[in-house]
Amino acid sequence: MRTKSIFTGSCCAIVTPFDKNGNTNFEELKKIVEFQIENKTDCICACGTTGEASTLNDKEHLEVIEFIVNT
């Protein structure tokens, strides 16, 4: 029996860019997200597999995800 997946297409794990002070660089993050959208990426994986889990605190995780959802 086949089950249907809620996911189709491609999912891209994106980096979270930081500025020289170690803060999230939201200007660069917007460029990365817009590039993925323009190139028809089906899903964007934020704070996922590029190492951010160990460098961002909970508040920063939420800020990045909220920013991407609202972009």
Backbone hydrogen bonds, N-H to C=O, Kabsch-Sander energy under -0.5 kcal/mol:
donor,donor_aa,acceptor,acceptor_aa,energy
12,C,43,C,-2.6
13,A,11,C,-0.5
14,I,12,C,-0.6
14,I,45,C,-1.9
19,D,23,N,-2.8
22,G,19,D,-2.0
25,N,17,P,-3.0
26,F,24,T,-1.2
29,L,25,N,-2.2
30,K,26,F,-2.2
31,K,27,E,-1.3
32,I,28,E,-2.1
33,V,29,L,-2.6
34,E,30,K,-2.8
35,F,31,K,-2.1
36,Q,32,I,-1.9
37,I,33,V,-2.4
38,E,34,E,-2.9
39,N,35,F,-1.7
40,K,37,I,-1.8
41,T,36,Q,-2.6
42,D,10,S,-0.7
43,C,10,S,-1.4
45,C,12,C,-2.8
45,C,43,C,-0.5
46,A,44,I,-0.8
54,S,51,G,-1.1
55,T,52,E,-1.4
56,L,52,E,-2.5
61,H,57,N,-2.5
62,L,58,D,-2.3
63,E,59,K,-2.2
64,V,60,E,-2.4
65,I,61,H,-2.5
66,E,62,L,-2.8
67,F,63,E,-2.3
68,I,64,V,-2.3
69,V,65,I,-2.5
70,N,66,E,-1.9
71,T,67,F,-0.6
71,T,68,I,-0.9
